[in-house]
Amino acid sequence: MTTWGDVNDYKHYLPRIFELTAKRKLIADTFVTLGKLDYAKWTEWESKEQETINEFLRAWWAYDINYATYFDSEILTELHKLILDIKPMLNVWNVDTETQGFKNFVEFIEYHYYELVGKNKTFKTLSEAEVEIFKKWVHSNKHKLEEGFFSYEKKDKEFSERISNLLYMIERIK
């Protein structure tokens, strides 16, 4: 579209583009890949095509946040720009202590919670109301951090100490 082809060509290749992007195997940044949707005016496509894209984006988020080996703030922010609602994104985030989703929760708080609260550039696309929803969600799951601290205390002391530091941090930053 910007260098080759038109919207129909883009639609043809979109499933493969999505697959490679979701698997983190595409060299292009997520914001470039997903930005092409707006460039192609996907919200003007047939309703079935729009629904399919929305279903994929939600499934991608649910899988990534619960199974990816690290938290990727770009995926959160770029998918949010298209999903346009933080609540369902948080609702599918599994923060049970023995899951990868919990580890991603810990990593999010450790590296991004301060940015969220301060609404720094990483989370500038979230409205004030969504930032509040996100902060309340974090605080409503604080007990999971406490459970995680005790769960990992003997089997992964370093991780347990990180969790302890995060508990202290979210108590101080509101």
C-alpha positions in Angstrom: 0.0 0.0 0.0 2.7 2.5 0.8 5.3 0.8 -1.5 3.4 -1.9 -3.3 -0.2 -3.1 -3.9 -3.5 -1.8 -2.8 -6.0 -2.7 -0.1 -7.1 -5.9 -1.7 -3.4 -7.1 -1.9 -3.1 -6.1 1.8 -6.2 -8.1 2.7 -4.8 -11.1 0.9 -1.5 -11.0 2.9 -3.0 -9.8 6.2 -3.5 -13.3 7.8 0.2 -14.1 7.2 1.3 -10.7 8.4 -0.8 -11.1 11.6 0.5 -14.6 12.1 4.2 -13.6 11.9 3.6 -10.4 14.0 1.8 -12.3 16.7 4.5 -14.9 16.8 7.1 -12.1 17.0 8.8 -13.4 13.9 8.2 -10.3 11.7 11.1 -7.9 11.5 8.8 -4.8 11.3 7.7 -3.2 14.6 4.2 -4.0 15.8 3.2 -0.3 15.5 4.1 -0.3 11.8 2.3 -3.6 11.1 -0.9 -2.5 13.0 -0.7 1.0 11.7 -1.3 -0.3 8.2 -4.8 -1.2 9.3 -5.7 2.4 9.8 -3.9 3.3 6.6 -6.1 0.7 4.8 -9.2 2.2 6.5 -10.2 -1.2 8.0 -13.1 0.3 10.0 -14.8 0.9 6.6 -14.4 -2.7 5.5 -17.3 -5.2 5.5 -18.6 -5.8 9.0 -17.5 -9.5 8.9 -13.9 -8.5 8.0 -13.9 -6.0 10.9 -15.3 -8.6 13.3 -12.7 -11.1 12.2 -9.9 -8.6 12.8 -11.3 -7.7 16.2 -11.5 -11.4 17.2 -8.0 -11.9 16.1 -6.7 -8.9 18.0 -8.4 -10.0 21.2 -7.2 -13.6 20.8 -3.6 -12.3 20.1 -3.7 -10.2 23.3 -5.1 -13.0 25.4 -2.5 -15.4 24.2 0.4 -13.0 24.4 -0.2 -11.6 27.9 -0.7 -15.1 29.3 1.9 -17.1 27.5 4.7 -14.8 26.1 7.9 -15.1 28.0 8.1 -11.4 28.6 5.7 -8.4 28.9 5.7 -6.3 25.7 4.2 -2.8 26.4 4.1 -2.1 22.6 1.7 -5.0 22.1 -0.5 -3.6 24.8 -0.6 -0.1 23.5 -0.9 -0.9 19.8 -3.6 -3.5 20.3 -5.4 -1.1 22.6 -5.5 1.5 19.9 -7.5 -0.9 17.8 -9.6 -2.7 20.5 -10.4 0.7 22.1 -11.3 -0.7 25.5 -8.9 -1.6 28.3 -11.5 -3.6 30.3 -11.7 -6.7 28.1 -7.9 -6.7 27.8 -7.5 -6.7 31.6 -10.3 -9.3 32.0 -8.4 -11.9 30.0 -5.1 -11.4 31.8 -4.5 -14.4 34.1 -2.6 -13.3 37.2 -2.7 -16.6 39.0 0.7 -17.0 40.7 1.8 -20.2 38.9 1.2 -18.8 35.4 3.2 -16.8 32.8 0.5 -14.2 33.0 1.5 -13.6 36.6 5.2 -13.2 35.6 4.1 -10.7 33.0 2.0 -8.9 35.6 5.1 -8.7 37.8 7.2 -7.4 34.9 4.5 -4.9 33.9 4.5 -3.4 37.4 8.3 -3.5 37.7 9.0 -1.8 34.4 5.8 0.1 33.5 3.6 0.8 36.4 5.3 4.1 37.2 4.9 5.1 33.5 1.2 4.2 33.7 0.5 6.2 36.8 2.5 9.2 35.4 0.8 8.6 32.0 4.2 8.9 30.3 4.6 8.5 26.6 4.2 4.7 26.6 0.6 4.9 27.8 -0.4 8.3 26.3 -3.1 6.6 24.1 -5.0 5.5 27.2 -7.6 8.0 28.4 -7.6 9.2 32.0 -10.5 7.0 32.7 -8.7 3.9 31.3 -5.6 4.7 33.3 -7.8 4.8 36.4 -9.4 1.4 35.5 -5.9 0.0 34.9 -4.6 1.3 38.3 -7.6 -0.1 40.1 -7.2 -3.4 38.4 -3.5 -3.5 39.5 -4.6 -2.7 43.1 -7.4 -5.2 43.0 -4.8 -7.9 42.1 -2.3 -6.8 44.8 -3.3 -9.9 46.8 -1.9 -12.0 43.9 1.4 -10.4 44.4 1.2 -11.2 48.1 0.4 -14.8 47.2 3.2 -14.9 44.7 5.7 -13.6 47.3 5.0 -16.6 49.5 4.7 -19.0 46.7 8.1 -18.1 45.3 9.8 -17.4 48.6 11.6 -20.7 48.8 11.8 -21.8 45.2 12.9 -18.5 43.6 14.2 -16.1 46.2 15.2 -13.4 43.7 11.8 -13.4 42.1 10.2 -13.3 45.5 12.3 -10.3 46.4 11.3 -8.5 43.2 7.6 -9.1 44.1 8.2 -7.7 47.6 9.7 -4.5 46.2 6.7 -4.2 43.9 4.3 -4.5 46.7 6.1 -1.7 48.5 6.2 0.4 45.3 2.4 0.1 44.5 1.6 1.0 48.1 3.6 4.3 47.6 2.6 5.2 44.1 -1.1 5.7 43.6 
